[in-house]
């Protein structure tokens, strides 16, 4: 299944985060290393912007042998659609470059849930039960095309799939959840404290086991709860909530 990984260097809260080094390699390279262990992902495309600030990111993709599409910085929906269109997929997977602890087995499981349920859109984040930073979204290309043609709100152009999942009367929405609620854990990278958490996990686990799993991370954090507390006070989906607040209101 086609996987598109959104990434850019111009993050407002932690500029250049996708290129910050973790054990000598850019964070995005560590992320891609984990994604390549998923069974269902082929090809993988990084969708970044045409801004000069993202030239190093494109160069990294070339070094890693990863497809790279460059498009609009601000109209992320258009950038994502244009990255997907040449492949003519029936379904595709959306990932974001701020999740370097991505779980390849969980990604495969989300894809399985989506296909088995014949859903239009499936996510493990709309009903959060996994740590923030393990998000995966699977959806039909036809739904993406609808969003690309019809979405007009700024939040819908910035957050690629919100046009789809906010219309359950139009699309069949699937949810991949687990019994144990771990949504209070924050493994995404948006602020310096987040990077501290991820860096500590890699430093502790990667040298002895490069393919460390979610279970390994949970065991490490159980032994070192002070690491999990570093970013525990940051609001989940902070960027999306801010984007929604900026949408124009009717009336």
Steps between C-alpha positions, in 0.01 A plus 500: 500500500618851418615686812550876499704654779453875545810686613639851498773690683302819572323386815398803707550339842817300426659616173701238314376221726488233226873548441607513866752220555420190702806281552671659201213482251221753427176428682323444168754235402435314827127530431532357147719218633209390719238544227693270268428212738127518427381220270242699307687819409616523139578754374584762764492863386613800703287806420680823579488857375673685218648749748879526506490411870391150401789441257697308768197280558478418129873424499451263793228313309738461206768360730254255651355395165151625590259660253457872567219725376522877543196727498322780680618586850167630627243310291598166648194327354609595148857390570378166632257445211763582239743260670243220483340555160778361275480163679124462438446304825168356612595561865788682665654565840574841650783550748667811640871565547477583870448138611843331512377221728253375237392140557517295176283221642233748604506659154448158342214432742329829411523412132356155570209654695430742216500241224312234697225747590477648149517847654550830319724632779659326797707646781642401837484861622138618478423283803842523666629194680860493377778742597492831315763452230389158376223647283414341166222582254390279210247614242380467144664719239151591376428658840824696482399622155165617641680696769747650252216625278255613767684599820497873557563557872862587585509216755390253230775615263763477777384174660462266207233259618271713718261557207447123488467399864278797587238366257394160643166534323688487168790264570527169685737570790697218664678510835799291606512495881650292777360406840774673703484879478853636452389826337645700792851415380656751262752364247460761228755780453364853496694670777850474652364290789358251250838463334660438839262208555562344159876551522510334844307199365730458202814537712377235740360246253643540150865401561401157629190448286455729196159344429369576852124470533220687673517241777869578547421873526227438757734285708768770490253771605372281783858488631553872432171684557691827524552481122126475428438796729724732293217581256194380691343848527480569123153493343432224247429623143605851597567604140168375366301670776677827420421456130131437572483815711627701204226380262243764405164466673164521326238756590 
